[in-house]
Amino acid sequence: MSAREALAQIASIPRDCGEPVFAEPWEARAFALAVHLNERGVFTWSEWAETFGANLKANTLAGEPASYYEVWWQTLEEMGERHGLATALERSHRSDEWQAAAARTPHGKPIEL
């Protein structure tokens, strides 16, 4: 099954004219990262759908739900850790590195680690 076919089966993805829509650029990047990791064989769409669905359900029951793509990102982190891409500690260190690099980078210039 292609990524496009698999994503078409995830009915909850916000869409316009059948295509995914994003409120912020990071949402599109998160979406693309999930497609890329699937295409690289890191996880199957069945595994993604099961994990994402469980996370959406837990998020809804939490009382102060995160946005759709915040849950998408949470699922990416969970899948990455499950498949040995990065631990929570490694993600935290990388986030700190990005924050420091962003703070020292002039506006409009590329951020370099």
C-alpha positions as CSV (number, residue, x, y, z in Angstrom):
1,M,0.0,0.0,0.0
2,S,1.4,3.4,-0.9
3,A,1.7,6.3,1.5
4,R,-1.1,8.2,-0.3
5,E,-3.4,5.2,-0.1
6,A,-2.7,4.6,3.6
7,L,-3.2,8.3,4.4
8,A,-6.4,8.3,2.6
9,Q,-7.7,5.7,5.0
10,I,-7.0,8.0,8.0
11,A,-10.3,9.8,8.0
12,S,-9.5,12.2,10.8
13,I,-6.8,14.1,8.9
14,P,-8.0,17.7,8.4
15,R,-8.6,18.0,4.6
16,D,-9.8,20.5,2.0
17,C,-10.8,19.0,-1.4
18,G,-9.4,15.7,-0.3
19,E,-5.9,17.0,0.5
20,P,-4.4,17.4,3.9
21,V,-4.4,21.0,5.3
22,F,-2.1,22.5,7.8
23,A,-2.5,25.6,10.1
24,E,1.2,26.0,10.7
25,P,4.4,25.0,8.7
26,W,5.5,22.6,11.5
27,E,2.3,20.6,11.0
28,A,3.2,20.0,7.3
29,R,6.7,19.0,8.3
30,A,5.4,16.5,10.9
31,F,3.0,15.1,8.3
32,A,5.9,14.7,5.8
33,L,8.1,13.1,8.4
34,A,5.6,10.4,9.1
35,V,5.2,9.7,5.4
36,H,9.0,9.6,5.0
37,L,9.6,7.3,8.0
38,N,6.9,4.9,6.6
39,E,8.5,5.0,3.2
40,R,11.8,4.1,4.8
41,G,10.2,1.1,6.5
42,V,10.5,2.4,10.1
43,F,6.9,1.6,10.7
44,T,3.8,0.3,8.8
45,W,0.7,2.4,8.3
46,S,-1.2,-0.2,10.4
47,E,1.1,0.3,13.3
48,W,0.9,4.1,12.8
49,A,-2.9,4.1,12.7
50,E,-3.2,1.9,15.8
51,T,-0.8,4.1,17.8
52,F,-2.1,7.4,16.6
53,G,-5.7,6.3,17.2
54,A,-4.9,5.3,20.7
55,N,-3.1,8.6,21.3
56,L,-6.0,10.6,19.9
57,K,-8.4,8.7,22.1
58,A,-6.2,9.3,25.2
59,N,-5.9,13.0,24.3
60,T,-9.7,13.4,24.0
61,L,-10.2,11.8,27.4
62,A,-7.5,14.0,29.0
63,G,-9.8,17.0,29.4
64,E,-7.4,19.6,27.9
65,P,-6.8,18.1,24.5
66,A,-3.8,18.9,22.4
67,S,-4.3,19.8,18.7
68,Y,-4.6,17.1,16.1
69,Y,-1.0,17.7,14.9
70,E,0.4,17.9,18.5
71,V,-0.9,14.4,18.9
72,W,0.6,13.5,15.5
73,W,3.9,14.8,16.8
74,Q,3.6,12.9,20.0
75,T,3.0,9.8,18.0
76,L,6.1,10.5,15.9
77,E,8.2,10.7,19.1
78,E,6.7,7.5,20.4
79,M,7.3,5.6,17.2
80,G,10.8,7.0,16.9
81,E,11.6,5.8,20.4
82,R,9.9,2.4,19.9
83,H,12.0,1.8,16.7
84,G,15.3,3.1,18.2
85,L,15.6,6.4,16.3
86,A,15.9,8.6,19.4
87,T,15.2,8.4,23.1
88,A,13.4,11.0,25.1
89,L,16.7,12.1,26.5
90,E,18.3,12.4,23.1
91,R,15.3,14.4,21.8
92,S,15.6,16.7,24.8
93,H,19.3,17.3,24.2
94,R,18.7,18.0,20.5
95,S,15.9,20.4,21.4
96,D,18.2,22.3,23.8
97,E,20.9,22.5,21.0
98,W,18.3,23.9,18.6
99,Q,17.1,26.5,21.1
100,A,20.6,27.6,21.7
101,A,21.4,27.8,18.0
102,A,18.2,29.7,17.3
103,A,19.0,32.2,20.0
104,R,22.4,33.0,18.5
105,T,21.1,33.1,14.9
106,P,20.1,36.5,13.4
107,H,16.6,36.7,12.1
108,G,16.2,35.5,8.5
109,K,19.4,33.4,8.6
110,P,19.5,29.6,8.6
111,I,19.9,28.0,11.9
112,E,23.0,25.8,12.1
113,L,23.8,23.4,14.8
